[in-house]
C-alpha cells in the first residue's frame, strides 16, 4: 500500500515589531479632534479624555507643548460639540426607556456634563414628560406591579419576593421610592396610569 504524500505545513511568516506610532503635532491633533467630534456624538469631557489618551500614546513633535484644553474649548466654540444638546438627547433617550431622574443624573455626571448644561430648558418641548410618566413606562416595559397582571382575568396579589424584586428594579432604574411603591401597589393599570395626572412627588 502506497502512503499518500502529505502536504508540507506552511511556514508561518514571522512578523516584525509593529511600526512606532506616528508623532503628533498641533495640526494632527486638531485633525484627530475634528474627526472624533464628527464621528461621535460626544461631550467636551469625553473629547478631552480622548485627546489626552492620544497624547500619552504618541510622541509629540510640535514646536510648542500640546494644549488639549484650548483645542477642546475652540471646538466647543465652533459648535462641533454641544454639551447641552448632548445632555438633552441623553435625557430624552433615557426617559423613553423609562429610567428615572437619578439614573439620568448619574449618566450626565459620568459624561462630564455641568449642572448648567444638564438642566433642561423649561420651554424645550422635546424634553420628555415628568418622572411619573417615565416610571410608568419602565413598569410597563418590565411588566411590574399591575402591568404584570394586565389582561389577566384574576387579580392575585404578588408574592412578597416578587414585590421586593419589582421594587428593587424600580429603584435601580433611578425612580423615587415612594413613587415606585405607589405604582407597584396599584390594583389596576388604569389606577397606575391615573397617577400621571397627579402632581409629581416632592
C-alpha positions in Angstrom: 0.0 0.0 0.0 1.4 3.3 -1.0 1.2 6.1 1.5 -0.3 9.3 0.2 2.1 12.2 0.3 1.1 14.6 3.0 1.2 18.3 2.2 4.1 20.1 3.9 2.9 22.6 6.6 3.2 26.2 5.5 5.9 28.1 7.3 4.4 30.9 9.4 5.7 34.2 8.3 7.3 35.9 11.1 6.0 39.4 11.7 8.4 42.1 12.8 7.6 44.6 15.6 4.8 47.0 14.9 5.9 50.3 13.5 6.3 53.1 16.0 3.3 55.4 16.3 3.3 58.5 14.1 4.3 61.6 16.1 1.7 64.3 16.8 1.8 68.0 16.3 -0.8 70.7 16.5 -2.4 70.2 13.1 -2.5 66.4 13.5 -4.0 66.7 17.0 -6.7 69.1 15.6 -7.5 66.7 12.8 -7.9 63.9 15.3 -10.2 66.1 17.4 -12.4 67.1 14.5 -12.6 63.6 13.2 -13.7 62.3 16.6 -16.3 65.1 17.0 -17.7 64.4 13.6 -17.9 60.7 14.0 -19.4 60.5 17.5 -22.0 62.4 19.5 -19.7 63.4 22.3 -19.1 65.8 25.1 -16.3 68.2 25.8 -15.1 66.0 28.7 -15.1 62.9 26.5 -13.2 64.7 23.7 -10.7 66.0 26.2 -10.1 62.4 27.6 -9.7 61.1 24.0 -7.1 63.7 23.1 -5.1 63.2 26.3 -5.1 59.4 25.6 -3.7 60.1 22.2 -1.0 62.3 23.6 0.0 59.6 26.1 0.2 57.0 23.3 2.1 59.0 20.7 5.2 61.2 20.8 4.9 64.9 20.4 6.9 66.9 17.9 5.1 70.2 17.9 7.0 73.5 18.2 5.1 74.3 21.4 3.6 72.0 24.1 0.2 70.5 23.3 -2.8 72.2 24.8 -5.8 69.8 24.6 -8.0 72.0 26.8 -7.6 75.0 24.5 -8.3 72.8 21.5 -11.5 71.4 23.0 -12.6 74.9 24.0 -12.2 76.0 20.4 -14.1 73.1 19.0 -16.9 73.8 21.5 -16.9 77.5 20.5 -17.3 76.5 16.8 -20.3 74.4 17.7 -18.9 71.0 16.8 -19.5 69.8 20.4 -22.6 70.9 22.4 -22.9 69.6 25.9 -26.4 71.0 26.5 -27.7 69.4 23.3 -26.0 66.1 24.1 -27.5 66.2 27.6 -31.0 66.8 26.2 -30.7 63.9 23.8 -29.4 61.6 26.5 -32.2 62.7 28.9 -34.8 62.1 26.2 -33.4 58.6 25.3 -33.2 57.5 29.0 -36.7 58.8 29.8 -38.1 56.9 26.8 -36.5 53.8 28.2 -38.3 54.5 31.5 -35.3 55.4 33.5 -35.6 57.8 36.5 -34.0 61.2 37.2 -31.4 59.7 39.5 -30.1 57.4 36.7 -30.2 60.3 34.2 -28.2 62.5 36.6 -25.6 59.7 37.1 -25.2 59.3 33.4 -24.8 63.0 32.7 -22.3 63.4 35.6 -20.3 60.4 34.3 -20.1 62.1 30.9 -18.7 65.3 32.5 -21.8 67.4 31.9 -22.0 70.5 34.1 -25.1 71.2 36.2 -25.9 74.1 33.9 -25.9 72.0 30.8 -27.6 69.1 32.5 -30.7 71.2 33.4 -33.3 71.1 30.6 -34.7 74.4 29.4 -38.3 74.9 30.7 -39.5 75.8 27.2 -37.9 72.8 25.5 -40.8 70.8 24.2 -38.5 67.9 23.1 -37.7 67.0 26.7 -39.9 64.1 27.8 -42.5 64.5 30.5 -42.1 64.2 34.2 -40.7 61.3 36.3 -44.1 59.7 36.9 -44.5 59.0 33.1 -41.0 57.6 32.9 -41.7 55.3 35.9 -44.9 54.1 34.3 -43.1 53.4 31.1 -40.5 51.4 33.0 -43.1 49.4 34.9 -45.0 48.6 31.7 -41.8 47.6 29.8 -40.7 45.3 32.6 -44.2 44.1 33.4 -44.1 45.1 37.0 -46.9 45.6 39.5 -50.3 46.0 37.8 -48.7 45.6 34.4 -47.7 42.0 35.2 -51.4 41.3 35.7 -52.6 43.2 32.6 -55.0 41.1 30.6 -55.4 38.5 33.3 -59.0 37.6 34.5 -57.8 37.1 38.0 -56.2 39.7 40.2 -53.8 37.8 42.5 -51.6 39.8 44.9 -47.9 39.3 44.1 -45.9 37.2 46.5 -43.5 39.1 48.8 -40.4 38.0 46.8 -41.8 39.2 43.5 -42.9 42.5 45.1 -39.4 43.1 46.6 -37.7 42.3 43.2 -40.1 44.7 41.4 -39.3 47.5 43.9 -35.6 46.9 43.6 -35.8 47.1 39.8 -37.6 50.4 40.0 -35.0 51.8 42.4 -32.1 50.6 40.3 -33.8 52.4 37.4 -33.5 55.6 39.3 -37.1 56.1 40.5 -38.2 57.6 43.7 -39.0 55.0 46.4 -42.5 56.4 47.2 -43.5 56.8 43.6 -42.3 53.2 42.8 -44.4 51.8 45.7 -47.4 53.7 44.6 -47.2 52.3 41.1 -46.4 48.8 42.1 -49.2 48.6 44.6 -51.8 50.0 42.2 -54.7 47.5 41.8 -55.1 48.0 38.1 -53.2 49.5 35.2 -55.8 52.3 34.9 -55.2 53.2 38.6 -51.4 53.3 38.0 -51.7 55.4 34.8 -54.0 57.9 36.5 -51.0 58.9 38.6 -49.7 60.7 35.6 -52.4 63.3 36.2 -51.2 63.9 39.7 -48.5 66.4 40.8 -45.0 64.9 41.0 -44.0 63.9 44.4 -41.7 66.3 46.3 
